[in-house]
């Protein structure tokens, strides 16, 4: 095993896990609810995951993206324009 290869894998895996956690937190904030959570302020839902690759300095990260569905518009939210 070449010296440093394990460190590169460790760093890539760490960055990948961190980015995935940020994506999940962002989706939770965007929808107003955790996965499977029911509440009155929920603005949509998750519908499975799509694999995505992100190229970074530490290598290619294999991420899972959950596209939002059924998002309810919020008055004054510029992100709602054209959202389907």
N, C-alpha and C positions, 0 to 999 in steps of 0.2 A: 504494500500500500504506500503510495507516495505521500510524503510529508505535506500536511496542510489540506489534503483532500477531505478528510473528515470535518475539518473546521469549515470549509466552504459549504459542505452539505448541511452542517449544523446551522450556519447562518442563513442559507436559503430556506431551510425548513422553518426557522424561527420567523423570518420575514413573511413567509407564506401563511403561517398560522396567524400572525398578527394582522395581516391584510384581510384575511378571511373573517376574523373577529370584527374588524372595523366595518367590513361590508355588511355583516349581520346586524351590528349595532345601528348602522345607518338605515338599513331597511326597517328595523324596529321603530326607529324614530320617525321615519317617513310615513309609515302606515299607522303609527299611533298605538301599536300593540305588538306583543311578543308573538311568536309562532303559536298557533292554537289558542291564543287568548281571545276571549270574547269581551267586548266592552262597547259603550255607547259612542266613543270617540274614534273608533277604528275607521280608517279611510280606504281600506282595500284589503287584499290578501296576497299571500305568497302562493305560487303555483309551481311547485317542483323546482329543480335546479338545472341550469345549463352550464356545462364546463366552459371555462374561458382560460386562455393563457395570457399572462402578463410578462412581458420581457423587461428585466431589470438588470442592474449591475451585478447582482448576485446570482443571476441565472433566470431561467424561465419558471414562473410560478404557475402551478395548476390550481385555479380557483373555481369555486362553484358560485354562480350568480343566480339569484332568485329574482326573476322579473316580477314586478308588482302587477296585479290585475284588479280591475274594478275600482280604481281609485276614485273616491268622491271628491269633487272640486271644493276648494276652500276659497271663500271670498278674499280677493287681494293676493292670492298665491300665483306668481308669474309662472310657476312650473306647471300649472294646469292648462295653459294654452296649448291646444293641439294634442293633449294627452288622450290616448285611447286605451 
